[in-house]
């Protein structure tokens, strides 16, 4: 008897809490519908904290159209996951995903796509759990980071809180005041006692360039926006500089007007061209192009996809102690 399908994402079945799998109807690992691009064996998609499956489906549908013969694992996260579960607890809950990956016949070609702080944290937990389980790094061939990683900033957290509250003026105002006090207490606790660099967001920034769990020679793509109300563009740029210093081959793609985790909606062509280019670079890096299809190396030369980089370089909100806290 087949496993029940996850009713929120058509074509997916539940593997475990917060983990869903799509098994394509086509034979595994043929050429994609674009004949010049060989498909990844697996797409691992880590959604943002509390993501509505209606929006997650837009990305899974796109991947199913680009790579119709590729398996997809969607791993979601909640505020409880991000803020209150320990790293050991998160990694234990990810064991079903690890066992599923190990059950596949060929997992050398994995495209990982993470969203925001929740997705990036869950990705580093999976990478570390995979290493602890197998003694090997997660076989990631390409990594795309959407709206991540940031720094924990109090004012931006308050704005994110405001957007998540009911639109009724009294409820919104009351919730913002109460939530702001709670966020302020947490900010004070980390700044004064536990240490400003010991929160989950700051740790995730460091862990996503940890060579023990990640192959730092794997191509990466950072997708971000100057107008993101939660993740500051200069925080992402700071991380790209740190990654470059470690030798990570990467590409930055800056969007001018998109909101948090909505860059694909602003310019779908630019967004998905960047994702596909990152995968193309992985093919050329990983093995002989003849094994993966007709991939022209001249097409894979790193290109500038910023648009106007100056649009994303701003002094309007430089880091400062008054604007640093603990992120949810």
N, C-alpha and C positions, 0 to 999 in steps of 0.2 A: 504493500500500500504506500502511495507517495505521501510525503510530508505535506501538511496543510500549507497553503500559500498565505503569505502575509497580505492581508486584505488592504493595507494602506498603499503598497507599492505593487501594482499588477506585475505578475511574472516573477515575484520574489517569494521565497519560502523562509520560514524562521529556522535558524540554526540554534539560537539561544537568545536570552534576553538581550536586546540592543544589537543583535547580529542577524543580518538577512543575506540571503544568497540568491543570485540569478544564475541558472544553468541554461546556456543557450540551446535552442533546438537544433542548431547546425553542428556538424562535427567539430571537435575541438581543434583550434589552431589552424584553420585554413587562412588564405589571404583575406584581408578585409575587403569591404565593398569598394574601397579605393585601392586599385591593384598595385600601386607603387608603394604602399605602406603595409608592412607585416603587422598583424595585430598582436597586442600583448596577450600573454596567457591568462592574466588576471588583472582586473582593476580593483583596487582597494580604495573605497571612498569613505572618509571620516567626516561626518556632518558636523555643523556647528552646534553649540549647546542649545538644546531644546528646539532643534530645527523642525519645522512643520513638514511632514512627509510630502505635502503638495508641492513644496519648493524643491525638496530633495529629488523628487521624481523628474524634474526638469533636467537634472544632470544625468540621472540614470538613463533617461530616454535618449539623451544625446549620445552617451557612450554606446548604447545599444544600436544606434543608427550608424555610428562611426565604425564600431567593432562588433558586428552582429554575432560573431562566433566566440566572443570572449566572456569568460565567467566574471561576475561582479559580486563583490562582498561589500555591503554597506554596514558600517559600524557607527552607531549613533551614541550620543552622550547627553547627559542631563546635568542640571546644576548640582544635584546630589553627587553624581560621579565626579565632577570637576572639583568641587569644594570640600566634600566631606568624606569621600572614600580614600583610604590610604593607597599608596602605590601598589603595595602587595595585594590589596583587595581588588584593585582594578585589573592587575595582571592575572589574578586567579580567574576573574570573570571573562577574560579574553582567551582562556585556554581552548574553548570550543572553536574559536576562529583559527588558532594555531593548528589544532588538529585537522581542521578542514583544509587549510593550506597544505599541510603535510600529506594529506590524502590524495592531492592532485598528482597526476603523473609527471607533469613538467611545470615547475614554478620559477623558472629562470627569468622570465620576462614579466615583471610586475610593475604596473603603473600605479603610483600612490597619489591620491588627490585629497588634500586636507583643507578644512575650512576653519578659520578663526582659532581662538584659544582652546575651545573644547575639542575640536578635531585634531589640532596639533598635539595636545596633551595625550589624547587617546592613541595617536600614532606612535609617540615615543614610548608609551607604556607597552604597546604591542611589540615594537622593535626590541625593547629590552626583555620582555617576556619570551619572545622567540629565541633570543640569544641564550637566555638562561635555560630554556628547555632543550635546545638543540646543540648549543655550543657554536653555532654559526650565526652570522648576521642575516637578518631578513633579506631575501634576494630582491631588493628594490632596484629596478632599472631606471626609473625616472620618478621625480618627486615634484609635484605642483602644490604650492602653498597659496591659498586664497585668503586674503585679509589676515595674515599672520606672518611672523609672530610680533606681538606688541610688547609694551611695558605696562605694568599695572598702574593706571592713572585714575585718581579719585574723581576728577571732574568728568572724565569720559565715562566712568562707571555710572555716575549719577545720571548722565544723559541717556545711557543705555537703559537704566532703570526706569526713567521717565517714559521712554518709548514702549516699554513692556507693560505699563500700568493702564488701567481703564481710562477711556477718554473723558469720562465725566469729570468736570472741573474740580469738584470737591474731593472725589476719590483719588484723582490724579495728584492733587496738591498734598493731601494727607499721606498718601503712599510715598510720595517723594520725600517728605519731611522725615517720616519714620525710617524709610529705607536709607536716606542720607545719613541719619544718626548711626544706624547699624554699620554702614560702610565706613563711616568715620571712626567708629570704635575698632573695627578690624584694621583699618589703616594705622591707627595709633598703636595697636598691639604689635603689628609687624615692624613698624618703624622703631618702637621703643623697646621691645623685648625680644621678639623672635629674629629680627633682622630683616631689612627691606629686600634682601636678595634670596630669602628662604621661602617665598611664597610660590604657589604652583605655577604661576605664569613665568616668573623669572627663571625658575628651574627648567621649565619646558624650553625656553630660549636656549639655555646651555645644552640641554640634552639632545636637541635636534641637530646639533653639530658634534655629537660625541662619536668619535671614530670607533669606539668599541661596539656600538649598536648600528652605526650607519657607515656605508661605503661613501666616503666624501668625494670620490671621483665620479659619482653618479650625477648626471645633469639635473639641475633644479630650475624651477621657474617660480618667481615671486609675483603675484598679481595683487595689486593694491590701488588705493585711491587717496587723493588729497582730501576729499570731502567725506571720508569714512568717519562717522561720529564716534566709533569705538576704538579703532586702531589707527594711530597717527602714522602718516606716511614716512616721517623721518625715523620712526622706530623700526619700520621694516627696512628702510635703507641702511640703518645702522647694522642690522643683522646681516644684510647682504655683504656689507664691507667685512664683517667678522668672518663670514663664510668664505669670501674671496681670499682672505689672509690664510685660511686653512686649505686653499687650493681647490675649492668647490667650483666646478664649471656651472655658471648660472646665468639666468636671463631675468631682467626686471621688466615688468609691464605695468605702466602707470596709467590709470584711468582718471579722467579729469572731474567727472561729476557723479560717479556712482556711489551708492550707499554701501554699508557694510554687507559683504557677501552678495552683492548685487551687480558686480562688474560685468558678468556675462549678459545681464539684461541691458546694460548701457550700450555695449558694442559686442554682440555675439561673434562676429567675424574675427575681431582682434583677439578676443578671449580664447576661442577654440583654435585659432591659428597658432597661438602661443603654446597651447597644450600639445597640439600635434607636432609642432616643431621640437618641443622638449622630448617627445617620444622619438622623433626622427634622430635626434642627437644621441639618444640612448642606443638606437640600433647601430649606428656607426661606431660608437664607442665599444659596444659589447662584443661584437663579433663581425665576421666577414659579411659585408652587405649582401653578397650573393645568397647567403643562407636565409636572409630575411626578406628578399624581394628586390625589386628594382629601385634602390634608394640611391640617388645621386649625391655624392659627397659635397659637391658645390652648393647644393640646396641646404646643407646643414651648417654652413658657416654661421657663427653667432651674429645676430643682427640686432640693431637698436630698435626696440619696440616700445620705447618710452612715449612716443609722440613728442611732446615738449617736456623734457625732464624738469625744466624750471617751474612748471606748473605744480610739481610735487615737492619742490624745495622751498620751504617757507620757514620764517622765523616767528610765525604767529603763535606757536605753542612749543617752545623749546623745553626740554626736560628741566625740571626744577623740583626741589624738595616739597614744595607746596602742592605739587600736582602728581605725586607718586603715591601709590597705595597698593592694595591687594585686589587683584582682578578676580571676577567670578567667571 
